[in-house]
Amino acid sequence: MTTRTTQTVARFSSSFLLPGFDAPQPAGDYRVDQDEELIETSSRLAWRRVGAFVHLPAIGIEGRTHQMVPVNPADLDAALEKDQKR
């Protein structure tokens, strides 16, 4: 199966907490790596997200450690949607 990783930025205007995080994260821009796998059909190519990793801390925030936390893509989408409604 063919896979790829795409990099995006998730922007949160208020603090948020995702499953797997130790504590709420402050508002800011966060790098996100999304793993996708190729779905081949007879008429076209499509990609399906199978995983995501959020880089902590946020872009521009100094920290002693940097980490990539695995998250469920659906949880990330829900958190972004909730943040946009605020």
C-alpha positions, -999 to 999 in steps of 0.1 A, spaced: 0 0 0 13 34 -9 14 60 19 24 97 22 27 122 50 14 157 45 23 186 68 -2 213 77 -7 239 104 -37 238 128 -46 272 143 -64 273 177 -77 306 190 -82 293 225 -67 265 246 -76 230 238 -72 194 250 -71 163 229 -71 127 240 -35 116 247 -24 151 258 -12 155 294 -26 190 298 -45 216 278 -24 234 252 -24 271 248 -39 289 217 -15 291 188 -4 275 155 6 238 157 24 218 131 5 186 122 18 156 102 -10 136 86 -4 101 74 -25 90 44 -28 58 24 -37 56 -13 -71 42 -23 -71 30 -58 -103 29 -77 -109 22 -114 -117 59 -121 -94 79 -99 -70 81 -70 -79 91 -35 -61 94 -2 -75 84 32 -62 98 65 -51 70 88 -32 90 115 -21 123 126 7 137 149 6 172 166 40 188 172 43 203 207 49 231 217 31 255 193 51 272 166 71 301 181 68 289 217 102 281 232 103 248 251 130 225 265 115 195 248 97 190 215 74 161 209 50 146 184 18 134 200 -3 109 180 -39 119 178 -70 106 161 -77 127 130 -114 128 139 -106 142 174 -84 169 158 -111 178 133 -137 180 161 -114 202 183 -107 226 154 -144 228 146 -153 236 183 -125 262 183 -139 279 152 -174 281 167 -161 301 198 
